[in-house]
Amino acid sequence: MKRLCVTIADDHQLYTEALSNLLSQSADPAMRVISVVHTGADLLETLEQTTPDLLFLDLNMPDGDGLSVLPVIRKRYPGMRIIVLTMYDSAKFIKEVFRLKGDCYFLKTNGFTELLHAVRTVMKGETYLSDGLKVFPKDLGTNGDSRYEDDFQLRHNLTKRELEILQLISQAKSNKEIADDLFISDQTVGVHRKNIMRKLSVSSTAGLIKFAMDHDLW
């Protein structure tokens, strides 16, 4: 497998040096850092000269934020994978990053082993949400019922349990984690997941997460 060409966009020099060294030493996947930039303007200029396979993008930079350059980058380089690195655990930012078609939202406080897992995931064309992050449906009340929820169920023929599981899937939870939350078995969650995918005509977990995002179920 060829080395992935990587660009890092972050305004903290010590952090970028450390991350660059770690990425360059990785064997699975193998990566080569081809450029490091510290502002959004420098990033756009650098990408015009050399386009990487993978971009690590900080949300907070001196001349603005990563959210302002993300849609520009995605439009110009649709095949490039984008991992957003940040200290912010806000659901608002998470939703916005995925709305703008970022591939991954990753907390800087998490470890390098998980980051490599995130890289492998996004390079397969899937989305990734960092461990420890949660997003919730903005329109649901504290009891989990709302007119929006009822309308959604009617349109897509989901049961209340299936909708509940879809919301937990959108939080990047595994079958076991969902089973523990709902006090049901892993096998039951697996059956519900298959039924949800069939009803929504979706073939992957990434597709379910995107569907939940598109329909404001996060």
C-alpha positions, 0 to 999 in steps of 0.5 A: 500500500502506498504512503498517504500524502498528508497536510496538517493545518494547525496554528500551534507549532509544537503540536504540528511538529509532534503530530508530523513526527508521529504520522511519519513513523506510522506503518498502518497506515503508512503516511508522509507529511508533505506540508504543514501550514498555520493559517487558512490562507496558507492552506488554500495556497498550499493545496493549489500546489500539492493536493494530499490524500488526507488533511488534518484541519484545526478548527481554530486558526489566526485568520479565521476558523476551519469551518470557513475553509472547509466548504471551499476545500470540499468543493475544490478537492472532493476526493480528499479526506478531511479529519477535523482536529479540535479541543471543542466538544460542542454538538453544534460544531460536530453537526456543522463539520459533518454538514460541510462534508468533513470526514471525521471530527476528532478531539485533540485530547484523545490518543494517537492509536485512536487517531490511526483508527480514524485515518483507516476509517475515513480512507475507506470512505466512512465517517468517524466521530471521536470517542467521548463525543455525543450528539443528540437530536435537536428537536426531541424533547426530554422525554424523547417524543415530539411532533418531528419524531412522529412525522419521521416515523410515519414517513419511514415506517420506523418503530419507536425502538428503531428510531431510538437505535438509529439515534444511538447509531448516529452517536457512533455507538457499537451494538454492545454499547447500544445493547447496554444502554437499552438493556437488550441483547447485542443480537437484538440490536443487530436485527434492529440495525438490519431492519433500519438499513432495509427500511431506509435503503442504506447499506452501511453504518456511515450511510445511517449516520449521514441519513440521521444527519440529513434528517436532523436526528443528531 
